[in-house]
Amino acid sequence: MKKILIPTDFSLSAEHALKVAAQIARKNNGKIVLLHMLELPNQGSDAIESGVDIPELMFFKNAAIKKLDDLMDADYLDGLNVSKIIQFEMAFDGILKISKLNNVDLIVMGSHGASGYKEMFIGSNAEKVVRNSEVPVLVIKKDEGEFAVTNFVFASDFNDEAKKPFEKAVEFASKFDATLHLVMVNTPNNFKSTTVAEEIMKNFLSNFNVGKLASYIYNETNVEKGILNFADKIGADLIGMSTHGRKGLSHFFNGSISEDLVNHSKLPVVTFKIG
């Protein structure tokens, strides 16, 4: 977590994310990249051709620079290496592009969450970034105050695909000296006996050396509800999951538990891309 990207729209949610990122950067001697996307009609160079004149572009850009400069003067950023980027592009596309160009190893975003038709048809930028980012994404839902992670829940079905994301989760937990609570949620549609579930988790963990670790099998009507109830039960500070990055019809019909958690969890959620 040496270079952390924080997209900001200057909202309170974005500020909550920046405060958490500042704490992570301070603990890891990391750098912060503040990103603001100027979403204009027909983004990029096409904006000028479409009737958005240069004075208007410069007005918005200068206003954003002023807001970023003010933000960078915040007390909680004192002593940190902070840089700023302003990009004329749609937020979702720009966040992913800038994260690659700047070789960031963590994206921290604020989110209000979404529900109802907005969740189905529009979705949030945080949800889209979670689905597509190659680097871990930490989504913050409220003012966390001191961001201390003592109990970190990692939910999975513990198949081979989850091994690489789990490596990243172990590394993430170690940065906070957190206990990693592994949970397999048993549902009526995909039920496994305790013996079978324990054997799956045992085999999964056989090649890993994890310091503070506990494992659980939790029964619930669906996976998302099981994760949220389990996290509440143990007093978790953070929920972690892997994400497949489903797109198109596959995503529409199958959904994504990690994206649902980003929308519905009151706790911070960190996601790790499979593959």
HELIX and SHEET records of a PDB file:
HELIX    1   1 LEU A   12  ASN A   28  1                                  17    
HELIX    2   2 ASP A   46  GLU A   49  1                                   4    
HELIX    3   3 ILE A   54  MET A   72  1                                  19    
HELIX    4   4 ASP A   75  LEU A   77  5                                   3    
HELIX    5   5 ALA A   91  LEU A  101  1                                  11    
HELIX    6   6 GLY A  116  TYR A  117  1                                   2    
HELIX    7   7 LYS A  118  ILE A  122  3                                   5    
HELIX    8   8 ASN A  125  ASN A  132  1                                   8    
HELIX    9   9 ASP A  160  ALA A  162  5                                   3    
HELIX   10  10 LYS A  163  PHE A  176  1                                  14    
HELIX   11  11 THR A  194  LEU A  205  1                                  12    
HELIX   12  12 VAL A  223  ILE A  234  1                                  12    
HELIX   13  13 GLY A  248  ASN A  254  1                                   7    
HELIX   14  14 ILE A  257  HIS A  264  1                                   8    
SHEET    1   A10 ASN A  81  GLN A  87  0                                        
SHEET    2   A10 LYS A  31  MET A  37  1                                        
SHEET    3   A10 LYS A   3  PRO A   7  1                                        
SHEET    4   A10 LEU A 106  GLY A 110  1                                        
SHEET    5   A10 VAL A 137  ILE A 140  1                                        
SHEET    6   A10 VAL A 269  LYS A 273 -1                                        
SHEET    7   A10 LEU A 238  THR A 243  1                                        
SHEET    8   A10 ASN A 151  ALA A 155  1                                        
SHEET    9   A10 THR A 179  ASN A 186  1                                        
SHEET   10   A10 LEU A 213  ASN A 219  1                                        
END                                                                             
